[in-house]
Amino acid sequence: MRFVCLRRGVLESRGLSSGGPVGVSTGVRYDWTLREVREVYETPLLELVFRGAQVHREFFNPREVQRCTLLSVKTGGCVEDCKYCSQSSRYPTEVEAERLMDVADVVEAARRAKEAGSTRFCMGAAWRGVSQVGPRQFQRVLDMVTQVRALGLEVCATLGMVDEGQAKKLAEAGLTAYNHNIDTSREFYSQVISTRTFQDRLDTIRAVRQAGISVCCGGIIGLGESHDDRISMLHTLVTMEPHPESVPVNALVANPGTPLENMEPVPVLELCRMIATARILMPSTMVRLSAGRVGLSPSDQALCFLAGANSIFTGEKLLTTPNPDFDDDELMFKELGLAGKPANLSQAC
């Protein structure tokens, strides 16, 4: 069954209708055309959010929101030139290069995150890729993965580019998911990053898939891209087969010292449009309300959850950018009647 698309005055069926409510997904598709993605994205916002809420309820418990914690295990000194990133060594930011953390310190941070309600623990290293560092550092990360997984948490890592052999080692260590965002559209990509290509990112995603690790892959809005770029980025994601297990939707945090430091904040309604579109097009995927959440009120976030977001990052920082603290999130969950989503350890290899 395919999605039945209702636009202003136009009912357009993309296949056989099950006779259910218009706007409800009847299955997962990988053959979305760019035109279809555009039609969903350009749906009037209130209708789009309503439709996203319908699809969300078909595939998930709408009261459950997964809490994830992201820790920077290797901060700063990155050789890449991503214009949004305060960890790049090319820009005069306040972030200083640090050494890779000790395993025991990371495991302790994961234990605290679990006690605070997180069920997924994500570790980020400011590397171009695993091949950039020595085998001892990579082995330390593998040890982190194994020991954090032993706590009963889902474990995610973002270490830059990896090849098939490196991905296989991460899988053997117990990694649940690997995060590698495409960031933006293929067409706009070179305006943001020049030190790796869009294809490099897709190659890493393919290597991770072949190792049997779940893919966490999304993007950033607010980089100066057009709506066409957002639609193109979504099209890349929704034609991946299978879809990413989780899709982070990030709003740019304009870090001082970076080339994008003067960009205007992303309006919350634009963030909701991205979330609802992602939910409709990738109905079984976790849609994560990620960077930029610190600037959103509880009512803003409630609209994002209604649109289809069912995962957040908790803790004071996302790598090096601010994030609401645990107490604020606990209060918001109570006010909105939300519950934490349990860990899905069956995703691991």
Summary of the structure (lengths in Angstrom):
residues: 349
radius of gyration: 19.3
end to end distance: 30.1
largest distance: 61.7
contacts: 1182
relative contact order: 0.16
helix: 38%
strand: 18%
